[in-house]
Amino acid sequence: MNTAEHKRLNENSKKEVPLEKWGPYLSERQWGTVREDYSEDGDAWNYFPHDHARSRVYRWGEDGLAGISDIYQNLCFSIALWNGKDPILKERLFGLSNPQGVHGEDVKELYYYLDNIPTHYYMRYLYKYSQSQYPYDDLIKKNSGLSKQDPEYEILDTGIFNDNKYFDVYIEYAKNNSEDIFIKIEIINRGNESASLTVLPTLLFYNRWQYAGEKNKPSISFISNRAVKAQHKLLGDYFLYFQEANEVLFTENETNFEKLFNRENKTEFVKDAFHEAIINGKNDEKLKQKKDGTKCSPVYNFEIKAKDSTAIYLRLTNTETAEPFPKKFEQVFEKRKKEADEFYDAVIPSNISEDQKNIQRQAFAGLLWNKQFYHYDLDRWLNTSDGITPVTDQRKNGRNCDWRYLKNQDVMSMPDKWEYPWYAAWDAAFHSISLALIDPDFAKHQLVLLMREWYMNPQGQLPAYEWNFSDVNPPVHAFAALQVYRTEKNLYGKNDIEFLKKIFQKLIINFTWWINRKDANGNSIFEGGFLGLDNIGLFNRSMVLEGNILLEQADGTSWMGMYALGMMDIALEIAMYDKSFEDAGTKFYEHFVIIGEALNEMGLWNEEDKFFYDVLSLNKSDAFPLKVRSAIGLIPLFAVTVIEKEQRDKLTDFTKRMQWFQNYRKENHNYLPSQDKSNDDCILLSMVSKERLTAILERVLDESEFLSNGGIRALSKYYQENPYSLDFEGSHYSIHYDPADSTSNMFGGNSNWRGPVWMPLNFLFIHAIKIFGYFYEDEYKVECPKGSGIYLTLTEVATEITSRLLNIFEKNEQNERLVNGPYNWFYQRDENRDLVLFHEYFHGDNLRGLGASHQTGWTALVVNLFYNMKNQSMI
């Protein structure tokens, strides 16, 4: 591939960190995060609420609207807006905190990641800003009065967008070079009347000097009504040029202690000075006289006629110039847009519809916009104050105190920069699978980074996420590494064995941690974890049960079988080039067999129901199955692979050892996983036999159980009318089918695995079924859907489920998208028809998008589905 963007990516691949110096690395939300929480009780939402964000300095990063920053977030650019009616400037996205939302935290804004490319030479973002007063109080009050059975009260329910009285604010970035960024802010009045708008393009420095010392304090200084200069010891000098403004305001990025805490301010020029000056007229004259600071905004006051538009041009560059806006300035945007088109024309399959191309491109855009600089030094956070709350012993020994060595200061792929503005270990693995299609070097970097010594703990555990780094998530990283490797090999012709070697060594450490820490009985059945399936069980799967009771997990055991098989696959791939890895392949094959034996012969398979269940182990002997048909019982299918004849012929020691191990176990009547040969060309390894596969698929492909119009549900719909209940140790537990938001308080948020469709599990299921289909070919067919009389090969089943997943996003005959649910009236408008959101999960019946609205992290896996539809070999 020889596009301009691919050439830039090739240059970046030679760097130690394959990233551009400037990108969309600014968070959408810094308030309410664990990093900013210095309370004793760990109540992050209440310690740093949204109402403080405009007045209070952050300690560990910055946030903003449609913003960019350098790779260390020293200097940040974003926009602020005011419609003349709101009580505050719109500097950042608003949403409900976890305690406020009826189903947990939830952003209450309309914004869209329209375009982006890996080097960020071209980016486009859309924010919809109401001309009516933003309903902050209404959203909080209405949601507080709802029950768990009610849907969220959303921004489109408030009525402020009903009559088109809003602005479309497009923010467009086009790089002239890596450190010369052209910026265009276009505002369109969608209403039928003229309306006023104040726009403040904002440049500010991340306040590192609060702990690095005043001598390190940078500055932004006035040059003219068209330019300012930013000076920073490490970053160097930058200039922000802009069209002549009504005025240019300066202040300091310092906390307004007087307003928030009734304490004396360090300076009279504080973080929220622009709010006070523009909205309340406070300190206006003094502010206008100030000619330097650490936060600066040119101010533009517009009156925009009905259906009309206006634009602001800016330029952020490290080079001083007498002509910042040459005649060809607009052509740079056109050129970079054209290069972005050429890049995606080369990447996106050509034989899909225009609507599908649009979906895929916006999914990639969201994935790239969700990059964020993440700064968190645990030792410093535990042992120093934020200048507001003193250090206490309770804090020192509180949340994440066992992760003192963790020191993060990197650009990471985030799940959702508002709802989840922190990395999550298993989410990041899925992100890398999609990123590999467009930027394999960054995808590889992200996987390796998670396993570096400043992330992985000394025992080998990966940090889960900042709310509790010690939680355990599914160990999908071997699978992800292999997918990234194969994608780069198939699409770009590069087989990066060095990457596999590097990550294999770290994965061995992590695998050993799992074996040593999560198998209490020593029987290769794994227990006790969050495991990414949140509230899918009867009770909190992270809690330690009293006495000698263990929750032995079919999914935990299956994830580990999948892990062992993934490690074997990696070792064998490396061994094709380096024979010294051959015996490692044998070792992990034996691990896989032992884990498979535990899964199949120690009570997790229920022969009566023909399904895998979790089991309560009492006193390490008596076992009580929790007979709930959920995704837990599907995960055993994921541990499947094929060993090709070419590998067996070349890796003779592995083949000999595998055959000896098989013969030994057969002679001693020990369990062996399903091993079938296809014309002696390849061997299928699976923890699920063909007979059990058939039984499980009968459930999965039943529309009254798992199969929905939009993919596979996380819990059988059977429990809608037949809830499962259990009385245990004096407590009553129950579980029922919840197709939408959670009605359980188990985790306090909006995660819900009790019925919705989740993209990552569907992706893994499709991947597994494609492998089975590749092996069994046309000889094996199943009824799909159950009761239809239609029999499909497994390859055809994978295609059918893929097609159903795509139904969530594609326009139907009514020109509606199921993902939009009750809000299709809004997305029928001409300017909104092509806008697509990528939610965290989807209603199990009507496929409406739920949870985080911009989780283009793992929901970006939809882009991989398009490749799978058109290229069946990409498994």
Secondary structure, DSSP 8 states (H G I E B T S, - for coil): ---HHHHHHHHHTTSSS---SEES-SBS--TTSGGG---SS--HHHHS-HHHHTTS--SS--B-EEEEEETT-SEEEEEEEE-SSSSS-B-S--EE-TTTSTTS-EE--EEEEEEE-TT-SEEEEEEEEESS---HHHHHHHHHT--TTS----GGGSSTTTT--EEEEEEEEEEEETTEEEEEEEEEE-SSS-EEEEEEEEEEE---HHHH-GGG--EEEEEETTEEEEEETTTEEEEEEES--SEEEEE-S---HHHHHS---S-SS-TTHHHHHHHH-TTHHHHHH--EESEEEEEEEEEE-TT-EEEEEEEEESS--S-SS-TTHHHHHHHHHHHHHHHHHHHS-TTS-HHHHHHHHHHHHHHHHTEEEEEEEHHHHHHS--SSS---HHHHTSTTGGGTT-EEEEEEE-SBTTTB-S--HHHHHHHHHHHTTT-HHHHHHHHHHHTSTTTS-TTS-----TT-TTS-----HHHHHHHHHHHHHHHH----HHHHHHHHHHHHHHHHHHHHHS-TTSSS-EE---TT-TT-SSS-TTS--STTEEEEEHHHHHHHHHHHHHHHHHHHHHHTT-GGGHHHHHHHHHHHHHHHHHHHHSSSEETTTTEE-EEEEETTTEEEEE---BGGGTGGGG-EEEEEHHHHHH-HHHHHHHHHHHHHHHHTT----EEEEETTTEEEEESS-HHHHHHHHHHHT-TTTTEETTEEBSB-GGGGTS-EEEEETTEEEEE---SSS----SSSSS---SS-B-HHHHHHHHHHHHHHHHHHGGG-EEESSTTS--EEEHHHHHHHHHHHHHHTTSB-TTS-BGGGGGGHHHHTSGGGTT---B-SEE-TTT--EES-TB-TTGGGGHHHHHHHHH-TT--
